[in-house]
Amino acid sequence: MKNIRSANESDGEQIMELLDSTFGPGRYARSVYRLREMRPFVEKFSYVYEQNNQIIASISYCKTIINLQSNGLLLGPLAVELEQKGKGFGVQLVEHTLSLINDDSKFDFVIVVGDLDYYERFGFNRIEQDIKFYGPVDKNKLLLKSIKNDLLFEEAKSLDFS
């Protein structure tokens, strides 16, 4: 994992260019950006994949809470240069950061808005309960990975993200 390192302040411009090329300006209209506007990224889990002094992939997380009692993280954005997709750089970033989050023991869960076909390999599953999110979201794309086994919200009829 010699190409994976913590993101730092000097990476900001390259990461923004990567996000622009990957997601375009429409990304700001997505519900997950409402959370990102309220809460900064957790620097401890912001990482990049670098090759030849170029950032070709990045990952970040921000804090979220379920039902005012369980602390978690929202994964994203995970971005990979379009020409580099499918080469495993995103997978390596997700695996690396989820390992750090597991070792940290401060969070109960991680959520992501993404495709189950991709995120299932990391232990993410669809949420069965009704949800109240930061804005409109496709319930089939809102995925959760439990970090702790005794989650307080597992039996809840609905999940309120705040």
Phi, psi and omega in degrees: 000033183295339181272351180264131178212163176297142173287149176225174184303324183289349178276350188310312183294315179296321179294318179297319177297320178297315179295320178299315183287330182279314188247341181075177182290342180294348181297332182291343179274351182286148182302324181299334178288339175296317177294316182295335176287329183276327186229133179288165175294149175276103186304326182302334183243017176266119185227159176230157170251121186240138176223127180052045179063017177243133176280119180251351176203151177212156178216144178217165178220151169226157185287148173212166182224143174248130176050036177057019184222339183243125183269134180213189180230146171261120177282130174134152004279147168255118183231139176228136177310137184305321181289345184254359180299145178084004181259002175094002182293318177295318178302314181298320178295316180297312180300316181298311184288323177296326176296317177296319180295317177300315181293331183292325177062018180260352186238147182271333187200166171229136174244159176210146170259106185191190183270128179302323180304327180273311190276347180299325180298341179262002179098012178276146178223160175293152177269126183276329184289164169294151183229150169237111186253187182285353181172190181300138178208143175287112184303329179289345180256353178273110188243151184228140173239122176284134175262318179254147183283332185258062182288132183291338186262000185302324182268355182293146179283333178217156180241125180250112180272132177217000000 
